[in-house]
Amino acid sequence: MSVLPGKKQLERKRYPKYEITFNITEQEHQNYHSLTPEQKKFLRMLVRLILQKPELLNYVETWYNFLLQKVFVDYICPACLAPFPHRRALVMHLRYEEHSTECKMCGRELSSTDGLLDHVCKKHNICVQ
């Protein structure tokens, strides 16, 4: 397998029988090694989940927008993924805005907005307190 210029291939020390490799920059390699054990565990879990359920990639744009918004705002509506600068604005939005009952993360159709919020909290760990 060839490695792109400016990239390096991660060594497969722990699981040499598996054929998954990643081409990353030196900076990405350093960033990975600066993560806490919990962050590394989360990253491995995320990759494993996507490999186990590749249909999640059908929603790659939704996931990407969600993660991008979380970098810049603290509050996101779990029903429609709209960003909010303050918790109060999110609560008002949830109270008065009509939402679709389809989960933006997995496409599941639920019977009500309350059911959708409950589903998103339990299944996707995006909750509003």
N, C-alpha and C positions, 0 to 999 in steps of 0.2 A: 504494500500500500504506500503510495507516495504522500508526502507531507507538503502542504502549500508553503510557499516562501513566507518567511516571517512567523510561521507557526511551528509548533512542536507537537509531537504525539505523546499523549500521556502513556506512561508505562503501565502495563497490566501486571501488577505485582501480586495482588491478592487473588484474582480470579483469572488466571492465564488461559483457561479453556474457553472463555467467552470471547466473542469476536467484536464487541462494541469498543470503538475507540473514538476519541475526540481530538480534533486539531484545534489547538488554542494558542494564543499569543503568550509570550513570557509574562506579560502583565496579568493576563487572566489566570495563569498558573500561580503567580504570587498571590493574587486575590483569593483563589481557592484555598491556598494553604494558610491564609490569614483568617479564615472562617472559624467559628467556634465548632466544637463537635456536634452541637444541636443543629447548627445551620447546615453542616455537611450532611447530617442525617436527613434533614428536610429535602435537600437538593437530590440526594439519592432516591428518596421516597417519591419525589415528583417525577424523576426520570422513569422509575420503575412503574409508576401509575400510568404514565403515558404509553409505555411499552405494553402493559397489560390491557389497556383500553385505548387502542389507537383511534377510536371514534371521537375521543376528546379533541383530537386535532381538527375535527370539523368546526370547532368553535375557537380556533386559534386567534382570530381577530378580536373576539370578545375577551378572551383571557389576556391578550396583549394589551388591549385598551384598559382593562381593569388594573393590571399591574402598573402600567404607565401612570394612570391616574393616582394610584396609591402613593407613588413617589412624590407627587405634588400636592395632594390634598389629604386631609385626615379622615374625611367622611365620604362614603359612597353609598348610594341607595342600593340595597341588595336586590331590589326588584328590577330596576331599569339601568343600573350602573351609572347614574348621573352623579357627578362630583359636587360636593358641598364644602364650603370653607369652615362652617361651624356646625356643631351638633344640633343646635336649635333649628337651623335651616333644614337639615335632613329630617328632623322630627315633623316639622310643618309640612314638608313635601310628602312624607309618608301618610300623614293624617288627611291631607286634602287632595292629593293627586290621584287620578285613576290610573291603574297599572294593568298591563297585560298579565295574564295568568300563566304565561310560558316562561320557564326558567331560562335566562340568558346564558347560563353556564353549561347546561346539559340538554336543553330543549324539551324537558319534561313539561307537560301541560297539567296544571293543577286546577282545582275547582274554584278557588278564591284567592284574592290577594293575600289574605292571612295565611292560607295554606302555602302559598308561594314563599312568603317570608319565613315561615316555619321550615319549609323544605330547604331553602338557601342557608338557613342557620345550621340545621342538622347535617345536611349532606355536604355543604361547601364551606362550612365554618365561617360564614359572613353574617354576623349577627348585629342587630341594633339593640342596645341596652336601654 
